[in-house]
Amino acid sequence: MGFGAILTPVFQAVHAEIGPICNIDLYWIPIPDELVHIALSFHSTVLSKIQLDPTFSAAFTALGPYPLHLTPLQWKNSSYQFYGGNPICGFGAGLSFIQKSFGFDDSCSTQNTLTINWNPFMSLFAYSMVDGNVSSVCQLLTNDEFILCFELMAMLKRVNLKLPSSLVATIPKI
């Protein structure tokens, strides 16, 4: 027979699968130096290209920004309920959408939709890093965002082709 407070279903799941809440820590992990160098080089090259090539600039600007709402394919089930992305916030109601992830700045006062903010620099960098292999990305989005995603991927491909091939070649494959 256990003593102590009765745990909410979320806290019970966290306790059973991760451990007592006092054992959970969130750590900042530094970005690898090579990745920082590659990202800064990419950023600098894109900025130069924007300044020197009006066609590139217009195509790049047309890329965004857009808020996108991702759901892992295994979680796309209308009967699923999601209780939040932060195991410390255990008093929320079960909702039909994926919620914002665990973070230092979470006050547990709201249950917000997980939103990825698409912007031209990050999207073009990511597209280049995976060498344009984005065939399954749009499947993760809501039906409302699916067509927009395909349009954005086609635009990304056209913008990426305008980058110097030497820049794309220096990005390591992951």
Secondary structure, DSSP 4 states (H G I P E B T S, - for coil): ---SPPPPHHHHHHHHHT--GGG------PPPHHHHHHHHHHHHHHHHHHHH-HHHHHHHHTT--EEE-B--GGG--TT--B--B-TT---PPPBSS-BPBP-TT--SS--PBP-EEE-HHHHHHHHHHTTT--TTGGGGB-HHHHHHHHHHHHHHHHHHHTS-HHHHHHSPP-
